[in-house]
């Protein structure tokens, strides 16, 4: 969407959904364990108009992002508890350029993450312990510069700082599940739908990962 007049030149919204299932099939054809992951992702970004600054132009955007995920492993061989992950983040991307001579880009991203474990499904059969919750506040920043030397050459430099990402138990569980499935030689049956996703990458060309 492009507003008429004002500080903003464009507003962008994106959303995605994940509905994932796969089952561990035993040698006799029965289902041993079912893994499920239901998630959603929404992002809103506002692009501001170019501003005159120091003989050049400042262009950029800022926005919000929300992610949620519910992971579970159900069955006799389930070796991880169900986990619920919620994440909110804000980000800023700016680029200052002076003609065709070069540019300086910067990016900041701050997050609030909550990961909650469901604990034991059956209190009479303890396996994972009580339910737990952990909170994280990851932060990342990046700065980059590009200077054009002539028609064929340019000089660039980048620096970035990343705080430890929140250790999302769901991803760890899925990696362990892959190794476990390989050792058992079990078959996998799955269905999945996933919409488009996008993550901001501070720095020139979005080269700094956010995951």
C-alpha positions, 0 to 999 in steps of 0.5 A: 500500500502506498499512502498519499503524502505524509512521512511514509511512502509504503506500508507492507504486510506479510503473513504465513502459516505452517501446518506440519505433520509426520508420522514414524511408521514401524516395521509392522506398518503401525504408527509409532510417533506423530510429530506436529508443528502448527505455526504462524508468522506476521510482519508489518513494515513501514517505508519512510520517504527519502530525507535530505541529510548531509548532502545525501539521502536517507532511506529506510524502514522499520516494522514489527514481526510476530511468530508463534509455534506449537510443537508436539511429539505424541506416541510411545517413543516420544522423547521430547515434551510439547513446546509453545514458542511466542516471539515479538520483534521490532527492527529498523533498516536505514541507508544513507547514500551520496549520489553514486559515490557510495552508501552506509547502511545500518540495521537493528533488531530487538526481540522478546521470546517466550518458550514454554514446555508442556511437561509430562502428558501423564503425571503418573508416568513422569518422563520430562518433568514439570512444565517450564517457561523461559524468556529471552531478549535477543538483540542484533545490530549491523553496519556496512559501507560501500564506496565506488572507486571507478566503473569496475571497482568498489570497496565495501566493509561490514560489521555486525553484532549478534546476541545469542538467539533464543534456543527454541526447543522445537528446532532442537527436538526436530534435529534430534528426531531426524537422527533418531529416525535415521538410526531406526530406519523408519519411514516418514509420511507427511503433509505440509503447507507453508506460505511465503516468509521473509526476515529482515537482514540489516546491512547492505543487501540484507546480508546479515542473518537474523536466525 
